[in-house]
Amino acid sequence: MPYGKALVDTVESSGNLAITGNTAITGNVTTTGTLTSSTGTTYPIVSGTAQTASGSSVDFTGIPSWVKRITLTGVGISFAAAGAGEVRIGSGSLTASGYTTRVATITNAVVPSIQTSTTSMAAFVTSTAAATVSGMCVLVLNDATTNTWVATTTTNRSDGLIQQYIGSVSLSGVLDRISLVATTSTFDAGSVNILYE
């Protein structure tokens, strides 16, 4: 197929490939850059490397500037004693204030309890050293000009409680890190990871 050979030559020599109309491609397409269409640039979905929850924090740094959505997951997280691990983000360093977060704790009670937080997007909390907590925190960039992020989080505690968080914060610069920080006690088990896009 002469056209196939010409297409390969064009890609190798210029580094750019423009396709107009409907085109069917069979097999895998690999790119080291981004894909641009009439609706904007398409970025990859990237999975981080799962880390064991230990010590005082679980950190993910070097997040690319193009990221608009981050999902942090935690499974079987526990602490040396009853503890809390707060989800914090930052630009250059973690931000530990300025959050506007509400949390509803749901039990078999008719009315859930409502609390507020100014130190994090959300928290993974346990009631005893033997207890564990699992959950997912989804953060989305709301405004790139003010670096404002919003998040929703749901955690399921082994003591029978479910907690729902809704929070937001504006950073001083472009987000490049997210951490689960132990604010009471220290981590002694569990797995934490992120997915960003």
C-alpha positions in Angstrom: 0.0 0.0 0.0 1.8 3.1 -1.1 -0.4 5.4 0.9 0.6 3.5 4.1 4.3 4.1 3.4 3.7 7.8 2.7 1.8 8.2 5.9 4.7 6.7 8.0 7.2 8.9 6.2 5.2 12.0 7.0 4.9 11.2 10.7 8.6 10.3 11.0 9.8 13.4 9.3 7.5 16.1 10.7 6.2 14.7 13.9 2.7 15.8 13.1 -0.2 14.0 11.6 -3.5 15.6 10.5 -6.5 13.5 9.9 -9.8 15.0 8.5 -13.0 13.2 8.1 -13.8 9.8 9.5 -10.9 7.4 9.7 -10.8 3.9 11.0 -7.5 2.8 12.6 -6.9 -0.9 13.5 -4.5 -1.8 16.2 -2.8 0.4 18.8 -1.9 4.0 18.4 1.0 5.3 20.5 1.9 8.9 21.0 4.3 10.7 23.3 2.5 13.9 23.0 -1.2 15.0 23.2 -4.0 14.6 20.8 -5.8 17.7 19.6 -9.2 17.9 18.1 -11.8 20.6 17.2 -13.1 20.3 20.8 -9.7 20.7 22.4 -6.7 18.8 23.6 -7.1 15.2 24.8 -4.8 14.1 27.6 -4.1 10.6 28.9 -5.6 9.0 32.0 -2.6 8.1 34.2 -2.6 5.7 37.1 -0.1 6.3 39.9 1.8 3.6 41.8 -0.1 2.3 44.8 1.7 3.1 48.1 1.5 1.4 51.5 0.1 3.8 54.1 2.8 4.1 56.7 4.4 6.9 58.8 3.0 10.4 58.8 1.9 10.8 55.1 1.4 9.3 51.7 2.6 11.7 49.1 2.1 12.0 45.3 4.2 14.8 43.7 5.1 15.8 40.2 1.5 15.9 39.0 1.5 17.5 35.5 0.2 21.0 35.0 -2.5 19.9 32.5 -4.3 17.7 35.1 -8.0 18.7 35.6 -9.2 15.8 37.6 -7.7 13.6 40.3 -9.1 10.5 42.0 -7.4 9.5 45.3 -8.3 6.0 46.6 -7.6 4.4 49.9 -8.3 0.8 50.9 -7.9 -0.7 54.4 -6.3 2.3 55.9 -5.6 2.1 59.6 -3.6 3.9 62.3 -1.5 3.0 65.2 -4.2 4.4 67.4 -7.6 6.0 66.5 -6.6 8.5 63.9 -7.3 10.7 60.9 -5.6 11.2 57.6 -6.5 14.5 55.8 -6.5 14.9 52.0 -4.5 18.0 51.2 -3.3 19.5 47.9 -0.8 22.1 47.0 1.5 24.0 44.6 5.1 23.7 45.6 4.0 22.7 49.1 0.9 21.4 50.7 -1.9 23.8 51.7 -3.0 23.2 55.3 -5.6 26.0 55.5 -8.3 27.9 53.6 -10.4 24.8 52.8 -14.2 25.1 52.9 -15.4 21.6 53.6 -18.4 20.0 55.2 -18.8 16.4 56.3 -21.9 14.4 57.0 -21.5 11.3 59.2 -24.2 8.8 58.6 -25.1 6.0 61.0 -28.3 4.3 61.7 -29.5 7.5 63.3 -32.3 9.3 61.6 -30.4 12.6 61.2 -26.7 12.6 60.2 -24.2 14.9 62.0 -22.7 17.8 60.1 -19.2 19.2 60.8 -16.9 21.6 59.0 -13.2 21.7 58.2 -10.8 24.4 57.1 -7.6 22.2 57.0 -8.4 19.6 54.2 -10.6 18.5 51.4 -11.6 15.4 53.3 -10.4 12.9 55.9 -10.0 9.1 56.3 -10.9 8.6 60.0 -10.9 5.5 62.3 -12.3 5.1 65.8 -9.8 2.6 67.2 -6.4 1.1 66.4 -8.1 -2.0 65.1 -10.5 -0.2 62.8 -10.0 0.5 59.1 -11.4 2.9 56.6 -11.7 2.8 52.8 -12.9 5.4 50.3 -12.5 7.6 47.3 -11.8 11.4 46.9 -12.5 12.9 43.5 -11.1 16.4 42.9 -11.9 18.6 39.8 -10.4 21.9 38.7 -13.2 24.4 38.8 -11.3 27.6 37.8 -7.8 27.6 36.2 -7.4 31.3 36.7 -7.7 31.0 40.5 -6.5 27.4 40.8 -9.7 26.5 42.6 -10.5 22.8 43.1 -13.6 21.2 44.4 -13.9 17.6 45.8 -16.4 15.0 46.8 -15.4 12.1 49.0 -17.1 9.1 50.5 -15.5 6.8 53.1 -16.7 3.6 54.6 -15.5 2.9 58.2 -15.3 -0.6 59.6 -17.1 0.6 62.7 -20.2 1.0 60.6 -20.1 4.7 59.8 -20.2 6.3 56.3 -18.8 9.8 55.8 -19.5 12.1 52.9 -17.3 15.2 52.3 -17.8 18.2 50.0 -15.0 20.7 49.9 -13.1 23.4 47.9 -9.9 25.4 48.1 -8.0 27.9 45.9 -4.2 27.4 45.6 -1.5 30.0 45.1 -0.4 28.3 41.9 -0.9 25.3 39.7 -1.5 22.0 41.6 1.4 19.7 41.6 0.9 17.4 44.6 -1.7 15.6 46.7 -1.2 13.9 50.0 -3.0 11.9 52.7 -1.5 13.4 55.8 -1.9 11.7 59.3 -2.9 14.5 61.6 -3.4 12.2 64.6 -1.4 9.0 65.2 0.4 7.5 62.3 -0.5 5.1 59.4 0.2 1.4 60.0 -1.6 -0.3 57.1 -3.6 0.2 53.9 -3.0 1.1 50.3 -3.3 4.6 48.7 -3.2 5.5 45.0 -4.2 8.2 42.6 -5.5 8.4 39.0 -5.3 11.7 37.2 -6.5 13.0 33.8 
